[in-house]
Amino acid sequence: MNTLQDIEQAIKQLSPEELAAFRTWFAEFDAEIWDKQFEADVAAGKLDALAEKALKHLLEGSCTDL
């Protein structure tokens, strides 16, 4: 069996309480990874074009209020 299959089988064996705790842990873990990737993309300038486009639209008045 491979690691992913082992993890899937282990998760299936969790009690409802353990599954809830795992779900909370995984959401936090996943969010932390996403945040780090987003910060790296910002630092690398990967979002600069999108930011410039958004500011251009704002200055042109073509944005709508949320």
C-alpha positions as CSV (number, residue, x, y, z in Angstrom):
1,M,0.0,0.0,0.0
2,N,1.2,3.5,-0.7
3,T,1.3,6.4,1.8
4,L,-1.8,8.1,0.6
5,Q,-3.8,4.9,0.8
6,D,-2.5,4.3,4.3
7,I,-3.6,7.8,5.3
8,E,-7.0,7.3,3.8
9,Q,-7.5,4.0,5.6
10,A,-6.3,5.6,8.9
11,I,-8.8,8.4,8.5
12,K,-11.6,6.0,7.9
13,Q,-10.9,4.4,11.3
14,L,-11.2,7.7,13.2
15,S,-14.0,8.2,15.7
16,P,-16.4,11.1,15.0
17,E,-14.5,13.2,17.6
18,E,-11.1,12.4,16.1
19,L,-12.4,13.1,12.6
20,A,-13.6,16.5,13.8
21,A,-10.3,17.3,15.4
22,F,-8.4,16.1,12.2
23,R,-10.7,18.2,10.0
24,T,-9.9,21.3,12.1
25,W,-6.2,20.5,12.1
26,F,-6.1,19.9,8.3
27,A,-8.0,23.2,7.6
28,E,-5.5,25.1,9.6
29,F,-2.6,23.2,8.0
30,D,-3.9,23.8,4.5
31,A,-4.5,27.5,5.1
32,E,-1.0,28.0,6.4
33,I,0.5,26.4,3.2
34,W,-1.8,28.5,1.0
35,D,-0.8,31.7,2.9
36,K,2.9,30.9,2.4
37,Q,2.4,30.3,-1.3
38,F,0.4,33.5,-1.6
39,E,3.1,35.5,0.2
40,A,5.8,33.9,-2.0
41,D,3.8,34.8,-5.2
42,V,3.4,38.4,-4.0
43,A,7.1,38.7,-3.2
44,A,7.9,37.3,-6.6
45,G,5.7,39.9,-8.3
46,K,3.3,37.3,-9.7
47,L,0.3,39.3,-8.7
48,D,1.5,42.7,-9.8
49,A,-0.3,42.7,-13.2
50,L,-3.6,41.8,-11.5
51,A,-3.1,44.6,-8.9
52,E,-2.3,47.1,-11.6
53,K,-5.4,46.1,-13.6
54,A,-7.6,46.4,-10.5
55,L,-6.2,49.9,-9.7
56,K,-6.7,50.9,-13.3
57,H,-10.4,49.9,-13.1
58,L,-10.8,51.6,-9.8
59,L,-9.4,54.9,-11.2
60,E,-11.6,54.6,-14.3
61,G,-14.6,54.1,-12.1
62,S,-15.5,50.8,-13.6
63,C,-15.7,48.9,-10.2
64,T,-18.9,48.1,-8.5
65,D,-19.4,48.4,-4.7
66,L,-19.8,45.1,-2.9
